Every structure is written in C-alpha cells, then in structure tokens.
C-alpha cells in the first residue's frame, strides 16, 4: 500500500479541487512559467506532456526573454522586433546569458584563453565629419563599447564622431557598413561608459569633455 504522502504528491487537492499542474488551464500555466528562469521552464517541460506542450507556446519564451533582459540589464532593442523571432530563436535568446556565463566559467576554470566563436570584419563606409582635401582619413577609434546584449556597438572615433552600429541579432546576420546614427562631438570629448535605460529599450551614453 502506498503512503498517503505519496498520494498527496501525485494528486494534491484543496477544498476538493484538483491542484495538479497538468489539470490547470493553459492561461494559468503560462502565467506560472512567466515567473520561472529559462532552465526551470525546461525542467518543468520534462514532467508531463501537457507541460511540454505549454512550454512550447510562443508567449512563454517572449515572457522569459523579457524577464532575462530586465534581470541582466540587457537592452530589449537587442531582439527587436521580438514579434518576428521564431519560438526556437526566442528560446535560444533567453538562454544566451546563461551560455555566455557558463563559457566564461569553463574557460577560467580550465585556465584557457577565451576564444571568439565567430570573427567578422566591419569595413566602415563613412566620411569624416570635417571635410578635407583628402577624404581618405583612417577610421581611428579611441574606444569601442558593446551595448549589453551584444547587438549594438558604439565606436568613439577621432574624426568620424560617435558611431552606432547594428551588428545583427545573431552571428549570421549581415552587417550594414554604414552606422545607424552618428553623434557629432566636440574636440576632446570622449565616451566613458554606457548603461541601459531603466525600461531596457534604450541606452545612456556618458561623454566627458576636457576641463
């Protein structure tokens, strides 16, 4: 005879209502998963066919990705337009921070140099801000910043201003050789750091001038 404790684990009830997760409505299951980390959603997926099917619903991974972005300070613009991402792309994007940290931990633990997964070359197609007789002015950078999320890059240059590039939503995305935007800066002004806005849809840029 099975113990009453085991029976309760298999069929929890309250006031005569069956509280097993697979019995709950799809909307309730989606709401429950909106509070879970991506790896916990995968664990839940393995418990029953109903929960497996629910974990494949698109909105589950949209919620998971948004939660990861807010938690880790990643700009939601990294995945814009999020509506165009497939369920597999959403799931992979939600796991990106975990894979990144695990890769760093493994390399550091093994005492290995961290090597890039892919290497791409950006050849800027941009004229200098100040016209000169020779327009072939080198694209010299003081510094380069990746906006958290890895899609957008800021390049602080000597003669071409502060340039914002879209590197694409994944490593296979084509790169436009022209920047999305260029900020004209006064001579001597340097970009010190960037930070996502509280709503995760934008980015603050701190520029310091000469004193």
N, C-alpha and C positions, 0 to 999 in steps of 0.2 A: 504494500500500500504506500502510495506517495504521500509525502508530508504535506500538511496544509500550507506551509511556507512556499513550497514549490508550486502548488496550485495557485496561490496568490500571485506569484511571479508570472505565471502563464496567463492568468485571467484576473487582473486587478479590477475591482469594482468599487463604486461609491454610490450609496443610496440606490443600489440596484442597477446602476448604469455601467456598461462595459467600457473600461478606460484603456483597453489595449490600443497602441498606436495605429495598427493597420485598420482598426474599426473607425477611426476618426475621419472626418470629411477631408477632402483634398485641400480646401482652403485652410483648415486648421493645421494640417501637416506642413503646408508651405510656410505658414506663419511661424511654426516651431523651428523650422530649418533656417529661418531668417536670423535667428539668434546664434547659430552654430558656426564654428570655423569650418573652412572647406574640408579639412581632413576628418572632422566629426560627421560631416554630411556623407562622406564616403563610407565611414564606419556604419552609419545608420542605414545606408543603401544595402548593406550586406545582410540585414536582419530579416527581410521579407520581400516578397515580390511586389507588394503594394508600395512599400517604402522605396524599393528600387525604382519603380515607375515614377513615383513622385519626385525623386531626386534628379530625374532626367528632364523635368519641366523647366523651361527656359527662365522663368521668373525667379526660380530658386537660385540660379547662378548669377543672375543680374543682382539680386539682393546680396549674395555672397561677395561678389566683386566690389560692390559699393561699400560694404562693411570693411573689407580688407583695405580699400583705399582710404577710408576715414581713419582706420586704426593705425595704418603705417604712414600717413601723411603723403599719400600718392595723389597726384592731380587726376581727377576723373577725366580730364581732357585727353589723357593718355589713351583712353579707349573710345574716344568719340569718333563716329556715332555708335554708341553702345548697342543701339537697336539693330545695327547691321551685322553684329557678331553672331556666329552660329553657336549653338549650345556647347559644342566641343571647344570653340575658341574662348567662350566665356569661362568654361571650367579651367582651361589651361591658364588663362589670365589670372583667375583667382588664386591659382597655386604658384604663380610666378615668384612672389616674395619668399615663399617657403623654400622653393627650389634654389633661389639665389642664396639665401642664408645657409642652407644645407651644403651648397657647393663651396661657399667660403669656409665653413666649419671643417669640411673634409680636407680641403687644401691646406688649411692652417695646421690641423692635427697631423697631417702627413708630412708637414714641413716642405710642401711643394709650392712653386710659384703658380699663381693663378693665371691661367692662360685663357684668352678670349675664345668663345665658342665660334664666333664668326668675325671676319675682318672686312670692312667695306671702306672704300675711298670716296671722300667727298671733294669734288673739284669745284670750288665756288665760282659762280658766274655773276660777278658783281663789280660795278665800277666804284672807285674811291669817292668819298663824299665831297672832296675838294677837287675840282677839275684841274688837271695839269697838262703840260705838253705831252708827257709820256703817260698814257693811261695804263701801261703795264706795270702797275705797282703791286709788289708782293702782298699776299693776304697774310699779314703777320698778326698773330694772336697773342695778347697778354695772358689770357686765361680762357678756359672752356668750362662751362657748367652744364651738367645734365639735370634737368628738372626731375624731381623724384617720380619714378615711373619709367624713365629711360627713353621716352619717345621724343621729347623736345630738348634741343640743345641750344645754349646761349654761347656765342663766341664774342669775346671782348677784343676788338682789333685796334690796330694802330691808326689805320686810315679809312676803314670801312664801317665804323660805328659799332654798335652792339647789335649783333645779328641773331635772329631766332630761326632755327631750322626745325623742320618736321622730319625725323628720321624714320617714320613709319611705325605702324602698330606692332610689327613683328620683324625679325631679321630679314625676311624675304621681301619686304615692302620696298618699292622703288623710292629713291631719294631725289627730290627736286633739287637741282643745283643752285637754285635761287632761294634766298631766305623768305620765310613767311612775313617777316617785318624787320625793319632796321630802325634803331634809335640813334639819332644824332646826339653825340655827347661833346661837351666842351673839352678842349685840350687838357690833359692831365687827370681827367675823371676816370676812375677805374671801378669795375664791378667787384664788390666784395663778397656778396653771397646772395642766394635766392632762397625763397621759402614759399610753400603753397599757401594760398589764402584759406581761411577757416572753412569755406564751403567746398574746398578741394577742386573748384572749377577754374582757378587762376593761379597766378604766381606773383609774389612780391619780389622786386629786384632792388637791392641796396647798392647805390652808386655813391662813391666818395670822391670829393674833389680835392684839389690842392689847397692847403691852408697857408 
